[in-house]
Amino acid sequence: MSLFAGAAAQAGVAAHEFPSIDGGTLNTGDWAGQPVLVVNTASQCGFTGQYDGLQALYDTYRDRGLVVLAVPSDDFNQELASAEEVKEFCEINFGLDLPMTDITHVKGASAHPFYRELAEETGFVPRWNFNKVLIGPEGDVVGTWGSSTKPQSSQITQAIETLLR
């Protein structure tokens, strides 16, 4: 399976576009060859403090190629009402500068194509906010973790370190 395949995809799976919280789009094909940690997030969740860990992970590994993509979602009824509110909340409270999508569905029939494909190929569906999916440089799913696994846990950092340039 190749979820972030670019033009040279062996499996023929197209890259995914997400609407960016900053306007425009984020194309996962732009990150082909890099590991990407995709995390469905929410601003009013008991796990929201994990934003600090996500930013720290990004700060630690971005120069070596890691992308951390935050995907705000209201699928569990814990996100603010608008992308503007989410962006302001994350900047003020956590100083986030990692890539972030607009508010996006991550489960069910309305799920973003990335999450639908992830579910079809691996069976993984976010069961709550702050579920983490590590995509390897070739677009394969390297690992998935639930909400209680912190971004800087040894399971996640060890998996990331094996993928970095």
C-alpha positions in Angstrom: 0.0 0.0 0.0 1.2 3.5 -0.8 -0.8 6.2 0.7 1.5 9.1 -0.2 2.7 8.0 -3.5 3.9 10.6 -5.9 4.3 10.3 -9.7 6.5 7.2 -9.4 3.9 5.2 -7.4 4.3 1.5 -7.8 0.8 0.9 -6.6 -0.7 3.7 -8.7 -2.3 5.4 -5.7 -2.6 9.1 -6.2 -1.2 11.6 -3.6 -3.8 13.1 -1.3 -4.8 16.8 -1.1 -6.0 18.3 2.1 -7.4 21.8 2.4 -4.7 23.8 4.4 -5.7 25.7 7.5 -3.7 28.5 6.0 -5.6 28.5 2.7 -4.8 26.6 -0.4 -4.0 22.9 -0.2 -1.4 20.5 1.3 -0.5 17.8 -1.2 1.0 14.7 0.4 2.8 13.9 -2.8 5.1 16.9 -2.0 6.4 14.8 0.9 7.2 11.6 -1.1 10.4 10.2 0.2 9.9 11.6 3.7 8.3 10.0 6.7 5.0 11.7 7.7 3.2 11.4 11.1 -0.5 12.1 10.5 -2.5 12.9 13.6 -6.2 13.7 13.9 -6.5 16.5 16.4 -9.1 18.5 18.3 -8.8 21.7 20.4 -11.2 20.8 23.2 -10.0 17.2 24.0 -8.3 15.8 27.1 -5.4 14.9 24.8 -5.0 18.5 23.3 -1.9 19.0 25.4 -0.2 16.5 22.9 0.1 19.5 20.5 3.2 20.4 22.6 4.7 16.9 21.9 3.8 17.1 18.2 5.5 20.4 17.8 8.6 19.2 19.8 8.8 16.1 17.5 8.6 18.3 14.5 11.2 20.6 15.8 13.5 17.7 16.6 13.3 15.9 13.3 12.1 18.3 10.6 15.7 19.0 9.5 16.1 15.3 8.9 13.0 15.0 6.8 10.0 14.3 9.2 6.7 16.0 8.4 4.1 16.1 11.2 0.6 16.7 9.8 -2.1 17.8 12.2 -5.6 17.0 10.9 -8.2 18.9 13.1 -11.5 17.0 13.1 -14.9 17.5 14.8 -15.9 13.9 14.3 -15.8 13.4 18.1 -17.5 16.7 18.8 -14.4 18.4 20.4 -13.2 20.8 17.8 -13.8 24.6 17.6 -16.3 25.9 15.2 -14.0 27.2 12.4 -10.6 26.8 11.0 -9.7 30.3 11.9 -10.5 29.6 15.6 -8.4 26.4 15.5 -5.5 28.1 13.9 -5.6 31.0 16.5 -6.0 28.5 19.4 -3.0 26.4 18.2 -0.7 29.4 17.6 -1.5 31.1 20.9 -1.5 28.1 23.1 1.1 25.8 21.5 3.1 28.0 19.0 2.4 25.5 16.2 4.1 25.9 12.9 3.7 22.4 11.6 1.5 21.7 8.6 -2.2 21.6 9.5 -5.3 20.9 7.5 -8.6 22.6 7.7 -11.2 20.8 9.8 -11.6 17.4 8.2 -13.7 14.3 8.6 -11.5 11.2 9.6 -14.1 8.5 10.0 -17.3 7.3 8.4 -18.7 7.8 4.9 -17.6 11.5 5.0 -14.0 10.7 5.9 -11.3 12.3 3.8 -10.0 10.0 1.0 -6.7 9.5 2.9 -8.6 8.1 6.0 -11.0 6.0 3.8 -8.0 4.5 2.0 -6.2 3.9 5.3 -9.2 2.1 6.7 -9.7 0.0 3.5 -6.0 -1.0 3.4 -5.2 -1.5 7.1 -8.4 -1.5 9.0 -7.2 1.4 11.0 -9.9 4.1 11.8 -9.3 6.8 14.4 -11.3 5.8 17.5 -10.7 9.2 19.2 -8.7 12.3 18.8 -4.9 12.3 18.6 -4.6 8.9 16.9 -1.3 8.7 15.1 -0.3 7.1 11.7 3.3 7.0 10.6 3.7 6.8 6.8 7.1 5.8 5.6 9.1 7.4 2.8 7.7 5.0 0.3 4.1 5.7 1.3 3.6 2.6 3.4 2.0 2.6 6.8 4.8 1.9 9.3 2.8 2.2 12.5 -0.4 3.3 14.1 -1.0 4.4 17.7 -4.0 5.5 19.8 -4.6 8.6 21.7 -2.8 7.5 24.9 0.5 7.1 23.1 2.3 10.4 23.4 4.0 11.9 20.4 7.5 11.6 21.9 7.0 8.1 23.2 9.8 5.7 22.5 7.6 3.6 20.2 7.0 6.6 17.9 10.5 8.1 18.1 12.2 4.8 17.4 10.0 4.1 14.4 10.7 7.7 13.1 14.4 7.4 13.6 14.6 4.2 11.5 13.1 6.2 8.6 15.1 9.4 8.7 17.9 10.3 6.2 
